[in-house]
Amino acid sequence: MTPRTLPILKRILSSPTTATRSVTYMPRPGDGNPRPVTLIPGDGVGPLVTGAVEQIMEAMHAPVYFQKYEVHGDAKSVPPEVIDSIKKNKVCLKGGLKTPVGGGVSSLNVLLRKELDLYASLVHCFNLQGLPTRHQDVDIVVIRENTEGEYSGLEHEVVPGVVESLKFCSERIAKYAFEYSYLNNRKKVTAVHKANIMKLADGQFLESCREVASKYPSIQYSEMIVDNCSMQLVSKPEQFDVMVTPNLYGNLVSNTAAGIAGGTGVMPGGMYIL
């Protein structure tokens, strides 16, 4: 956490919260006992960020306690006891795990997503009081497919010098986006694609979105090519509500949207499975 970040966080926490927005809260156990949460501090700024969350939960007297595991990106795999803890607790607070560049080394972040089938990544980007930004009225939810497509590492070498990266999109991410929008009183879903070039792969993604959209007539549905989407995000972000994207585009779109609203370090997000 940089020296510049600390005063910003202090202003945010001390500012009165007058803005209203939809929030999904974690349900408490029926017996009223504190709920266990798996904690993986991770690498880089991960321990600083997760450590701040621990302090906030303690100050709030939140009904949770953390089961901490030391896992780092240079490990060959995630220990089985960590996977078991996440499956048992259903909730995990995780810092980023360092991913080596190249060399055929698998990312533990991706391995965790696949092992737990965390197919939906959700990042909520909105203006925070006390954190000045160039744009106002930003309230964007980016829902990204998380286990398929180029970014998931589904690639192989056919023959020396020829590498194939597999791309296919599931209908369930479209269902997740529209169901989330319905439950959280969102009015519009925008599908981000590159079907003008990738006519089969992204065309299939759009077909899935259109089919699901037809079942939610109260939610406005639109489509936008990722090139134009990038320009629209930085010039007029207030036009967007919920955005649903394939894996690779979503990584770029969510970081752009977060940067517009104040930075990835202060925007809430998570990975989910229905």
ChimeraX attribute file (.defattr): number of C-alpha atoms within 10 A of each C-alpha:
attribute: neighborCount
match mode: 1-to-1
recipient: residues
	/A:1	13
	/A:2	7
	/A:3	7
	/A:4	8
	/A:5	11
	/A:6	11
	/A:7	13
	/A:8	16
	/A:9	14
	/A:10	11
	/A:11	14
	/A:12	16
	/A:13	13
	/A:14	11
	/A:15	13
	/A:16	10
	/A:17	10
	/A:18	7
	/A:19	8
	/A:20	6
	/A:21	9
	/A:22	9
	/A:23	7
	/A:24	8
	/A:25	6
	/A:26	8
	/A:27	7
	/A:28	12
	/A:29	11
	/A:30	6
	/A:31	7
	/A:32	8
	/A:33	10
	/A:34	13
	/A:35	17
	/A:36	19
	/A:37	19
	/A:38	23
	/A:39	24
	/A:40	23
	/A:41	23
	/A:42	22
	/A:43	19
	/A:44	14
	/A:45	16
	/A:46	18
	/A:47	17
	/A:48	15
	/A:49	18
	/A:50	18
	/A:51	15
	/A:52	13
	/A:53	13
	/A:54	18
	/A:55	11
	/A:56	12
	/A:57	14
	/A:58	13
	/A:59	9
	/A:60	9
	/A:61	9
	/A:62	12
	/A:63	14
	/A:64	15
	/A:65	15
	/A:66	15
	/A:67	16
	/A:68	16
	/A:69	16
	/A:70	12
	/A:71	20
	/A:72	20
	/A:73	18
	/A:74	15
	/A:75	13
	/A:76	11
	/A:77	14
	/A:78	17
	/A:79	12
	/A:80	8
	/A:81	10
	/A:82	19
	/A:83	14
	/A:84	12
	/A:85	19
	/A:86	18
	/A:87	13
	/A:88	12
	/A:89	13
	/A:90	12
	/A:91	17
	/A:92	20
	/A:93	18
	/A:94	21
	/A:95	22
	/A:96	18
	/A:97	22
	/A:98	17
	/A:99	16
	/A:100	13
	/A:101	9
	/A:102	7
	/A:103	6
	/A:104	8
	/A:105	11
	/A:106	18
	/A:107	20
	/A:108	22
	/A:109	17
	/A:110	17
	/A:111	16
	/A:112	15
	/A:113	18
	/A:114	15
	/A:115	11
	/A:116	15
	/A:117	15
	/A:118	18
	/A:119	23
	/A:120	23
	/A:121	24
	/A:122	23
	/A:123	22
	/A:124	19
	/A:125	27
	/A:126	22
	/A:127	20
	/A:128	20
	/A:129	17
	/A:130	16
	/A:131	15
	/A:132	12
	/A:133	15
	/A:134	9
	/A:135	15
	/A:136	15
	/A:137	11
	/A:138	23
	/A:139	18
	/A:140	23
	/A:141	25
	/A:142	26
	/A:143	33
	/A:144	28
	/A:145	30
	/A:146	27
	/A:147	27
	/A:148	19
	/A:149	21
	/A:150	17
	/A:151	20
	/A:152	21
	/A:153	17
	/A:154	14
	/A:155	14
	/A:156	11
	/A:157	10
	/A:158	9
	/A:159	8
	/A:160	6
	/A:161	6
	/A:162	8
	/A:163	11
	/A:164	12
	/A:165	13
	/A:166	15
	/A:167	19
	/A:168	16
	/A:169	22
	/A:170	17
	/A:171	16
	/A:172	17
	/A:173	25
	/A:174	29
	/A:175	19
	/A:176	21
	/A:177	27
	/A:178	27
	/A:179	15
	/A:180	16
	/A:181	20
	/A:182	15
	/A:183	10
	/A:184	13
	/A:185	12
	/A:186	18
	/A:187	15
	/A:188	18
	/A:189	25
	/A:190	20
	/A:191	23
	/A:192	26
	/A:193	25
	/A:194	18
	/A:195	17
	/A:196	10
	/A:197	11
	/A:198	11
	/A:199	13
	/A:200	13
	/A:201	18
	/A:202	21
	/A:203	17
	/A:204	17
	/A:205	24
	/A:206	23
	/A:207	13
	/A:208	18
	/A:209	27
	/A:210	16
	/A:211	13
	/A:212	20
	/A:213	20
	/A:214	12
	/A:215	11
	/A:216	15
	/A:217	9
	/A:218	12
	/A:219	17
	/A:220	13
	/A:221	19
	/A:222	14
	/A:223	16
	/A:224	16
	/A:225	14
	/A:226	19
	/A:227	12
	/A:228	10
	/A:229	20
	/A:230	18
	/A:231	11
	/A:232	15
	/A:233	18
	/A:234	15
	/A:235	13
	/A:236	13
	/A:237	21
	/A:238	16
	/A:239	13
	/A:240	20
	/A:241	18
	/A:242	22
	/A:243	27
	/A:244	29
	/A:245	30
	/A:246	29
	/A:247	24
	/A:248	17
	/A:249	21
	/A:250	25
	/A:251	18
	/A:252	13
	/A:253	22
	/A:254	26
	/A:255	17
	/A:256	17
	/A:257	27
	/A:258	24
	/A:259	17
	/A:260	22
	/A:261	27
	/A:262	19
	/A:263	14
	/A:264	17
	/A:265	12
	/A:266	19
	/A:267	19
	/A:268	12
	/A:269	16
	/A:270	14
	/A:271	19
	/A:272	17
	/A:273	12
	/A:274	8
